Amino acid sequence: MDVFGYLLNALTPFNLVLALVGVALGTVIGALPGLSATMAVAVLVPFTFTMDPAAGLIALGAIYTGAIYGGAYAAILVNTPGTPSAIATTFDGFPMAKRGDGGLAVSLATLASVSGGIVGAIALLVMAPPLAAVALAFGPTEYFWLAIFGLTLISALSVGNTMKGLIGACIGLFLSMVGVAVVGGDVRYTMDMQRFLAGVDLTSAIIGLYCIPVILDLVATRDPHLKPSETGGLRLAEGFALAMKRKFNIIRSSIIGTVIGILPGAGGSIAGLVSYSEARRASDDPGSFGKGNPDGVVATEAANNATVGGGFIPTLVLGIPGTPPDAIILGALLVQGIKIGPTLFTTDAPVVYTFIWGLLIATVLMLPVGLLIGRYAYNSIIKVPKTLLAPTVALMTIIGSFAIHSNVDDAQLMVGLGVIAWILNRYGFQPSPIVLGLVLGSIAEQGFVQTWLIGNATQQLPGMFFNRPISIGIILAAVLTLAFPLWSEWKSRRRAQLEGARSPLTDAGINIPPQVKTRDVPSMVIATLFILLGIWIFTLAGGMSALGSVFPKTIAVALIGFSVALIILHLRRPAGEPGEGMHFDTGAKRRLALAAVMMGWVILMPVLGFLVSSFGAFVLIMLTANFEPRPAKTWAVWILAGAVICTGFWWLMANVLLLRMPIGLFF
């Protein structure tokens, strides 16, 4: 049968219902922080075993693509990536929502996601075998340089604060080394605590680093969490017009996402960050990125959804899963008795091509489903009072971090990292470089150590790192990415100087105060602590094997070097006024109270039980977030709503997701 003939198989009513329900379910799951695409696919795999293989794969593929898209909702509305692939969506999506353009951001994310998903699915349909060969050309050296290329995005994420961004990346790389080494098997930096043997969970860390600071700031002021949209909706027509103007951005980002999706282990988070950087580099106004530029949302969402189709290429052709959900779907294929490999497209053509067409149909269905859900999601988030929203979002962060491994330790780690992230963020250490280092750490270390091992064995260490054609191309791209923001900043500063020179000063410049950067003492103190951390990392690495210690020692030296450079940079500046570096405001007490409540929550959860501890914390957070006197009736309704929300999530996790819930003294 011709390839297009299998389209009819995918258009059966049963397959269409599976695609529609799968996309809707995946979107809702992806929008909840912590309930990732991997979890959604894993939980529902057993239900597909009784289905026809093609139908089961369509259901799983629809859930997968819907969950990747759904991560944009939490990223835009509450500044928390629903999935790791939506990290870069927070950079411009949440600032758009805060200024009242959240509906527009959701519309753009939906249109870009559908466009990127279609490009990835078409690439899977027509280019799977030749594109799979690209993945085979990547060795450990190429993966190492690909990770370094990703880390150069720090220069784009930390313009004006590059040194702090580099320090943050080193912290993220250190967090990725906790646990058992990816090469060599050394147990590292666990402080003899069993909870750290499996390492720092990525999803828990992302939730903590991004969401906890937002919740802490949410309860600190009377200001509304989001500004209502003037049009009161998604502003679809405006979003479509903006998307058409950005068609080249969508195409470029979709291609980047497809190509990166082909590389096993890369995934949507790297694709989104690379596309974001490229969109910023190509923009006429790079300084607006991070402040609510629609191009940032478009680039990220087009790229991370394109990785769905791209990731299936090595999965189906080579049997090498590109992402964790691909690995689960690969297992489902094997259970169905389907042989994976280059012959798949001939021996099991009806199954594989019906699945690909079904994935394409599910991506198209994502447009109406996403817009329908987005319309009510945005309006609902705006209408929910902050007093009720803050504890609900806090509950979702606890659930999201706990549900990954049914482990309270993950929730405790999430809260701890979140409080640290809030402190660091107050002094210019943004969470994005830390997350970027954590995401890319294992890829960078594995590629670095394997390349180092091969280079030493063949006596060609420099050649292994710098003599391979693909590596040279990636290195050049990394250099350009690193240099462009610096050049762009210099260019804009130079342009401002020239424009200022042309315009006469009415006061001869007498009343124009000079802009002098003063010494930031808190940043210097934090940098000193990081120097001590680097010394500790280097010292402990001395007791490890050569394979397990080479990467930690390298990162420790880099962390110490960047921290010393930051201190020197501030010492060269004039001293500021006493207390000038401190930024505590009137909301500090509320922030501290909320941090104490959340820490107590995760500590008492295994003692009191999930439901009781969650309801008690819910009420305490409501009291912390409230600024005005409320009638008793209002409090009664809110407390009842809190009881329903906590009980509903507890029942869902215990009886639907079948998670092991902490019982404690109660339940």
N, C-alpha and C positions, 0 to 999 in steps of 0.2 A: 504494500500500500504506500502511496505517496505520503511524504511528511505532512502535507496539509490535510490529507485524508483523515489523520488521527484527530483532527480538530473536532470532528463529529462525535468521536468517542468521549471527548472531554465535555461536550455540550449536552450530555444526558441530564435530565432533571435531577437525578440523585447526585451527580458530580457537581452540578451548579449549586445545589443546596449545601453540600459539603464545603465548597469554596466560600460561599457567603457566610455560613455559620463559623467556619474556621477563621476567616478574616476578622469578623466581629469579636469572636472570643479572644483571638490573639491581640487585637487592638486594646481591649480592656485589660488583659493581663500585662501587656507591655507598658501600659500607662501607670501601673502600680509599681513603685520603686521596689526593687528586689525580686519581684516575680518576673524573671527574665524569659527570653525566648527559649532558652535551653530548658528551663523548668516547665514551660508550657508544653513543649514538644515531648519531653520525657514523661510527663504525667499522662499524656493522652496516647502515647504509642500503643499500650496494650489494647485499646479500643479498636485499633486498626487491623489487628491480626485476623479478625473474622471477616474483614472486607476483602473485596477484590484488590489485588496489589496496587493497581493504578488509582483506584478510589482512595485507598488508605494513604497513598503518597500525596494525593491532592489535598486531603485534609491536613496532613502534617505540614506540607508546604504553605498552605493558606494560613495556618496558625503562625508559622515561622515569620512569614512576610508581614502579617498583621502585627505581631509583637514588636518587630523592629520599627515599624512605623509608629506604633502606640507609644514608644518611649519618648516621642516628641512632645506629647501632652504634658507629662510631668516636667520635662525640661523647660517648656515655655511657661507653664502656669505656676509652678512652685520651685523652679530653678534646681530640680533634681532629675538627673537622667533616669528615665524609667528603665532603660537598658544602657549598658556601657557604650553602645554605638551612638548614643545621643549626647555624648559628653559635649561636643562642640556646639550642639544646638542651644545649650544654655548660654553661650557667650553673647548671642544677640537676641535669642528668642525671649528670654526673661526680661531684658531691658525694654524690648518692644511691648511686652505685656504690662510692665510697670507704668509705661506712659500712656496706656490705653489702646495699644495696637495688638493686643493678644489675639483677638479674632483674626486679624490680618495675618499674624504670624502662623496661626494654626492653618489658615487657608493656604498660605505659601508652602508650609511644610507638607500638607496633603498633596498639593499639585506636584511639588518636587519629588516626593516619595513615589507617587504613581509613575512619574516620568522615569525616574531612576530605576524603579523595579521593572518597567517595561523594557528598558535598554538592557538590563542584566538578563532578563528572561529571553529576549531575542538573541543575545550573544550565546546563551546556553543552547538555544534551538539550532542555530546555524553555524556556530564556530567552536563547539565543544572540543572535538579532537585536536584541531591545530592549536587552540589556546591552551589546552592541557599540557602541550609540550613546553610552553613557557615556564610552567611550574617546575618541570624537571631540570631546567637550566639553572635554577637557584640552588646553590650550595650553602654551607654554613657561613662562608664569607659574605655572600650577598644578603643573607638574612641579618647578619650583624650590621652591615652598612645600611640596610633598610631601616633597622631600629634606630641607628644614629641619625638617619635622615628624618625619622619621626621626631627625634629629640631636638633637632634644629628648629622645629616649629616653636620651641620656647621663645626664640627671638621674635616670632610673630605674636605670641601670647603675652609677652612681657615687655613690650616697647616702653622705653623709659625706665625700666627696672630689670634689665636683662640679667644683671649679676644675681639678684634675688631669685629670678626664674631658674638660673643654672643651679643655684643651691637647692631650690625646691626639687629639681629633677634628680639631683643626687640623693635627696631624702627618699624620693619615690623609688629609685633604683635600690637603695638600701632596704626599703620595706619589701621589695620583690625578692631579696636574698634571704629573708627570714625563713627558716625551716630547712628542709633537705635540699641540698644543692642539685640543680638540674643536671650537672655533669660532675661526677666524682662521688656523689652520695653523702658528702659531709653534712652533719647536723650543725646549723649555724644560727647564732644570735637568738636562740629560744629562751635564754635565761633559765634553762632547766625547767621550763613550763611546757607541759604536754600540749596545751592549747595551740602553741605556735609550731608544732611539728609539721602541720599541713601548710604552714605559711600564713601570710595575711590575705584573707579572702578579698578578691578584687571588688566584688559587688558591695560587700559590707563597707569597704574603704571608700568607695565612690559615694555611697549614700551618706556616710559620716562626713566626708570632706566637703560635699556640696550642700547637703540638706540641713544638717545641724546648725551651721552658721546662719542660714536663712531663717530657721525657726527662732533662733535666739534673737535675731534682729526683728522678727515679726512681732514678738511680744513686747518690744522695748518702747514703741511709740504708739500714739493714737492714729497715725496715718493709715489709710486703707491699704490693704495688701496689693490690690490692683486697681487701676483707674478704669472705670467703665468705658466701654467703647461708645463713641458718639453715635454710631449707626446701630448699636445694640445687637450686632450679629457678627458673622464671620467675614463680611465684606468680600464675598467671593468674586464679584465683578472686578473690584480693585485688585484683588490678589491675582486674578487671571491676567489682568493687564500688566502688572508688575512682573509676573512670571514670563510673559511673552517678551518683555524687554530684557529679561535675563536668560534668554534661551541658550545663549552660548555658555553661560555659567552652568546651566543645567546639563547641557551635552557634555561639557568638559568634566564636570563632577561625576556624571554617570559613567563615563569611560574610565576615569580614575578608580571609581568604586568597583567596576567590573574587573579591571586588571588586578587590583589589590585583593579582591575576593578570590581570585585564582590562586594566590599564594597561600598555602596552608599555614594557618596560625595567625595570619595578619588580621583579618576580620574588619567589621564595620567601624570600630573605634579608630583604628589607624586610617582607614579610608576617609572617614569624616574629618579628621584632623588635617590630613594632607590636602583634601579638597578645600577646606577652610583656608589653609595657608595660600593655596594657589588663587583662590578667589580674592583674598586680600592683596596678593602680589599684583594681580591684574586690574585691581580697582583704581579708579581715578581719585578716590578718597579713602585711602587705607586707614587713616586716623579714626574714621567713624566705626570701624569694626570693634566689637566689644561694647558698643554703646547703643545697639539696636539697628544695625544695618541689615536690611532684608537679604542681601546677598549671602550673609553668613548662614542664615537659616536654609536658604535654597541650596547652597553648596553642600552642607552637611547632610541634609535629608536625601538629596538626590544620590549622594555617594553611598551612604550606609544601606539604602535599599537596593542599590545596584549590586552590592556584595552578595545578596541572596542568590541571584542567578549565577554570578561569577563563582561563588563558593561551591555550587553544585558541579561545576566543570571538573575539578580534580576529584571530587567525590565519586562521580559516576564513571569517569573515564579511567582514573588511576586507582580508585579505591582509597584515596587519601583525603580525609575530610578537611575542608577549609576552615570550619568553625565547629564549636561543640554541638550546636543543633544539627549540623551536617553529619557529625559522627553518630548521633542518635538515629537519624533517618537512614544512614548507611546500615546500622544494625537492624533496623526494621526491614530493609531490603533483603539482607542476608537471611533473616527469619522467614521471609516469604519464599526463600529458595532461589532468589535472583542472583546470578553470577555477575559480579562487578568487574569491569575492565573495558578495554577498547572494543571488545566484541559485543558489549551490552547493546550498542545501537543497531546491531543486526540480529542477534539471537533473541533479544527481548524488546524489540523495537515497539510493539504495541504498548507495552507498559511504560517505557521511558518517554516516548513521544506524547502519549496521552497525559502523563504527569507534567511534562514541560508546558503543554498547552493549558493544562489546568492551572499551573502556576501563573501563567500569563493572564488567564481569565480572573484568577483571584486578585491579581495586582490591579486589574481594571476595576473590579468590584470594590477595591479599597477606596476609590474616589467617593462614591455615594455614601458608603458606610462611614468613612472617616469624616466626611463633612457633616453627616447627621449626628454622629457622636460628638464631634467637636463643637457643634452649635450649642448643644445642651451642656457640654462640659464647661465651656468658657463662661456661659451665663450662670451656671450653677456655682462655679468657684467665686464669681464676683458677688453673688447674692449671699453666700454663706458668711455670717459674721465672724470676725477674726477670733472672737472668744471660742467659737466652736471649730473653726478651721485649724487653729494652731495645734490643739490636742489630736485632731484627726490626722493631720500630716505627721505628727510625732508618732502616733500609733502605727502608721504605714511604714515609717522608717524602722521601727522596732520589728514589725512583722517581716518586712522585706529582708532585713539582715538575719533574723532568726530562721526564716523558712528555708534558706539555702541548704543548711545542713542539719536543721532541727537542733541547733546548738545555741545556748544562751551566751556562750563565749563570744560568738560572732557579734551579737547585739552589744555586749559590753565593749568590745573592740571598736565597734562603729561609733558609739557615744564618745568614747575616749578620744578617738581620732578627730571627731567632729569638734569637740571643745578645743583641742590643740589647733585645729585648722582655723577656728574663729580667732584665737589669739594671734596666730601667725598672719592671718589676713588683715588684722588691724594695723600691722606694721609693714604691709607691702609684700608679704610672701603669699602669693596667690595659690589656690588649691590646684589649678589646672596643670602646672608643671609637675607637681607631686603625683597627680593621677597619671600623667603621661609617662613619667618614669616608672611607675608601678605597672602600667599596662605593657610597656615595652621591655621591662627588665629581664624577664625570662628569655625572651627572644634574643635580646642583645647578649646576655651572658652565654647562652648556648652557642650562638654563632661565634662569639669572641673566643671562648675556651676551645671549641673544636678547631677553629682556624689556627689558634696558637699551638694546639697539639700537633696538627698536621704540619704546620710550618716548622716547628722544632724537629719533627721526625725527618723531614725532607731537607732540612738546612736551608729553607727558603721562606723564612718568616716574613720579611718585607714583601716579597713577591706574592705571597698568599693574600696579604691584605690590600696591596696596591697595584697588582699586575693583571687582574682579571677584568675583561672588557665590561661586563655588567657592573662590577664593583666601581670601576672608574666613572661610569655614567651616573651611578647613584651618588658617588662622592661629589661630582660636579653639581648635581642637583642640590645636594645638601649645602654646599658652599654658597650657591646662588640664593637659596632660601634663607640662610643665615645672614647674608650680606644685604639682601634687598630691604628689609625693614630699617636697617641702619642708614642705608643710602637714601631711602624715602624720607626718613626723619631729617637727615641733613638737608635734603632738597627742600622740604617744606619750611625748615628754619631759614634757609638761604633766601627762599622766595619772600618770606615775611620781612626779612631784613631789607631786601631790595625795595619792596613796596613801602616800607617805613621811610626809606631814604628819599623816595620820590615825593612823599606828602609832607608839606611844611608843618612844623609843630607850632600851634598857636601860643603855647606857653613856654616855648624854647626848651621844652623838656624838663622844666623846673619841678612840676608836680607829678612826674612819672616816677614812681618808686622803682628802684632796681630789683629785679627778680633774682634773689640770692638763695640758693639752697643751703640750709643750715644742717648742722650735724644732728643725726638721728640716733640718740643714745640707746633707746630700746632695741633698735635694729642691730647696733653694735653688741649689745648684751646677748641677743639671740644668736648672732654670728659666733660669739665666743663659745656659747653652748654647743653650737654645731662643730666648732673646732675640737672640743672635747669628745663629741660623739665620733668624729672622724678618727681621733686617736684611739678610741675604744674599738672601733671597727677594725682598724689596722692591727692593733695588738692581738685581738682574738683570732684574726686571720693567720697569725704566726703558728698557731697550733693545728692548722688544717693541712690537708694534702695540697700538692701543687695545683691540681685541677680545681679544688674548691676554694683556694685562696687568691688566685691570680686576679679574678674580677673584683672581689671585695677590696683588695689592696689598692687596685686602680681607682675605684670609686672613692675610697677613703682619702687618697691623696688629692683627688679632684675636689672633694668636699672641703678639705682643709684649705686648699689653695684658693677656692672661690670665697670662702669665709674670710680669710686673711685679706684678700683683695677688697672685699666689701668694707672691712674695718678701716683699711688704709684710705679708701675712697672717702669715708666719712670724717676721718681725722684731718683730711686736707681741707674740709669745709669749716667755716666759722661756727663757733658754738652758738646755739640758739638760746632763747629765754628759758629760765628754769621751768621745768614741767611742760615745755612746748611739745615734746615728743609723745606725751601721754594723751590718749584719745578717749578716756572714759567720759561718758555723758550721763544724763539723768536716767537713762534706761539700764545702767549697769546693774543695779540691784535686781531688776526683773530678769535680766539675762543670767545672772548668777543663780537666782532662784530656780529658773527653768533648767539650767545645767545640773543643779543639785537634784531636782526632781527626776530628771531622766537617768542620772547615774544611780540614784536610789531605786528607780524602777527596774533597771536591768540587774541590779544586785539582788533585790528582793524577789524577783520573778521565780527563781527555782525554790525559794523558801515559801512564798505565799501561794504560788500558782499563777498561771498566765492571766486568767480572767480577772481575778481579784486584784492583782497588782496593776493590771492595765486600767481597770475602772478607777481605782484610787488615784493613779497618776493622771488619768484623763481629767478628773475633777480638779486636781491641784493645778494643772496647766490652764484650765479654764479660769480659775481664780487669778492666776498670774497674768493672763492675757487680757483680763477685763480692766477697763479704765473708768467706767461710769456706774453709778448706782442702778441696779436693775430690780424690777418688781419680783416678788417671790414666785409669781406664776411663770415668768420668763426663765428663772433659774430652774424651776421644776421641769419645764419643757426641755431645757438644755441638758440637764442631768439625765432625764429619761432618754434623750437622743444619744447621749454618751453611752448609756447602758446598752441600748440597741446596737450601736456601732461596735462596741467591744464584744458583745455576745455574738453578733453576726460574723465578725472576723474570726473569733475563736471557733465557732461551729464550722465555718468554711474550711479552716486549716485542719481541724481535727477529723472532720467527717467526709470532706470532699478531696482535699489534698492528702489526707491520711498521714499528717505529720505527727511526730511524737511530741506532744505538748508537755511542758513542765507542770507537774501536778502540785507539788508543795503541800502545805497544810490544807489548802482548800482545792481550787481547780482554776 
